[in-house]
Amino acid sequence: MFILITYDIETTSKEGRKRLRDVAKICQNYGQRVQNSVFECKVDEGQFRLIKHELDKVINHEKDNLRFYRLGKNYKSTVEQIGHNIAYNIEDPLIL
């Protein structure tokens, strides 16, 4: 499944800035950053539960916010973009 993860992390404190870095690192393990606080991820149901669990342990539930959007299998018809595209096609092979 294709999901979009967005987050808003409180960064006025040192702890908040650390949480922001930790959230970004976790998201990078599952997908690609497409905007500062937005990641596109192609995951199965088990990976989706795992990423939610990992992120849930990191955030401050009183100060931070995470949003998950399930875009489904036909996401290409639901995603439009205008402007510079720095993202790669998440379904193409990735060669490092």
Secondary structure, DSSP 4 states (H G I P E B T S, - for coil): -EEEEEEE---SSHHHHHHHHHHHHHHHTTEEEEETTEEEEE--HHHHHHHHHHHHHHS-TTT-EEEEEE--TTGGGT----S------TTS----
